[in-house]
């Protein structure tokens, strides 16, 4: 059986705190005998306040403005009470106060969610990932301010149309200093990050419905660049006269033969080189990006590079396996190395990881499941972007089989003729 609620609103001036006859205005809400006070952020001249009428005296402009504001506040508080009553929800004075001040779950905004996500992930995500989320958040703010002409919106306003319109904004946006507008896949990456933020809001019950439930991302398939056997050999054997270029080349080649990412190589120490299950030297580490464990047996060429820098003055200071250098400088120097070697490809450090997956492992018959483990992928789907190399290997193997069958067929025909 539903019990009836008692509800009352009282406007009052805090006379005991009056200073120079001015004091703050408050609204007192009472529900079932429980009271809460709400500061209205207004001041009134105590001499003009009628406590019985709960309104300002006189007909001055100041009194009329105050009374008009109090009438609006009264109407809003009554409406909030009636809305809760209509929904059949539990009604408390605290809940009405929260709704009025915009502090209830229904009053959460996109900026509230962005801030919550930032605070939640700043200690758990990699620096690069946090930077990517920050860029996406910047584009969200540009969309809000430049298109919607508002710095913020309520989370309850997020819907499928908002996602579509934000995506269209990104397609048309030309980032400063970029040679062209965003590609489709870049736009999808920003929407994917936005989706993770919104999903967090849904899981913590700040959002009643998931606006992404009908959203389908559309990625364009792209070939992952890698070095061929000849290109890798050319870079390995090229005589680089500058020491800094040689160090960067060695870092790159080590990644080509281990598949370990730049940031993880830079952090390697002797503690990461351990004996594996086969009694040989392995690298044991964790990917900084995903925290997933990586265990890689050391191939001969990778071992040679570790020995080369074992007593290097720079590694003696840092205690790392290789001299420490920033990612920006690595990729800058790789451009010089590519020019020196006559390589026409846009050489980046991440290409070494692709080269390990394709030229070094898959092309040499290493199963894709093993390659996925070596790369530290949590899902084999992440490794399947290199499937074209597997197809090439299948084609080569089938060609060898065809040649054998053809030779066998010719031999049988010749035997019949004889």
WOURPE-V672414 format. One record per helix or strand of 2 or more residues. SS is the DSSP state (~ for helix, > for strand). FROM is the first residue (numbers start at 1). TO is the last residue. Records with the same first field share a line. If there is no record, write none. Layout:
BEGIN
SS = FROM-TO / FROM-TO
END
This chain:
BEGIN
> = 7-13 / 22-31 / 34-45 / 49-50 / 55-56 / 273-275 / 281-286 / 293-297
~ = 15-17 / 46-48 / 61-87 / 93-101 / 105-107 / 110-121 / 127-146 / 155-157 / 160-172 / 184-203 / 229-237 / 243-256 / 262-266 / 270-272 / 300-308 / 313-318 / 327-341 / 350-364 / 368-375 / 380-382 / 384-417
END
